Amino acid sequence: MEENQVERRREWRAFLFLTVFLAPILAVGLVASWGFIVWIFQMFAGPPGPQ
């Protein structure tokens, strides 16, 4: 029974770590990297829109 409580606590901590820290960091990193890629692309290809 005690092993079950320890495992449950470990899973709860892992869930909190993933939802509070890892997911937001990955989301910000992905959006920032996409913006950087678009910015670099536009330096070479020019801005979007009619020529």
RANORBEL-V720947 format. One record per backbone hydrogen bond with DSSP energy under -0.5 kcal/mol. CO is the residue of the C=O (numbers start at 0). NH is the residue of the N-H. E is the energy in kcal/mol with one decimal. If there is no record, write none. Layout:
CO|NH|E ; CO|NH|E
This chain:
0|4|-1.5 ; 1|5|-2.2 ; 2|6|-2.6 ; 3|7|-2.3 ; 4|8|-2.3 ; 5|9|-2.3 ; 6|10|-2.5 ; 7|11|-2.2 ; 8|12|-2.3 ; 9|13|-2.2 ; 10|14|-2.4 ; 11|15|-2.4 ; 12|16|-2.5 ; 13|17|-2.4 ; 14|18|-2.6 ; 15|19|-2.8 ; 15|20|-0.5 ; 16|20|-1.9 ; 16|21|-2.1 ; 17|22|-2.6 ; 20|24|-1.9 ; 21|25|-2.6 ; 22|26|-2.4 ; 23|27|-2.6 ; 24|28|-2.4 ; 25|29|-2.6 ; 26|30|-2.3 ; 27|31|-2.5 ; 28|32|-2.5 ; 29|33|-2.2 ; 30|34|-2.3 ; 31|35|-2.2 ; 32|36|-2.4 ; 33|37|-2.4 ; 34|38|-2.3 ; 35|39|-2.5 ; 36|40|-2.5 ; 37|41|-2.4 ; 38|42|-1.2 ; 39|43|-1.1 ; 40|43|-0.6 ; 40|44|-3.0 ; 41|45|-1.5
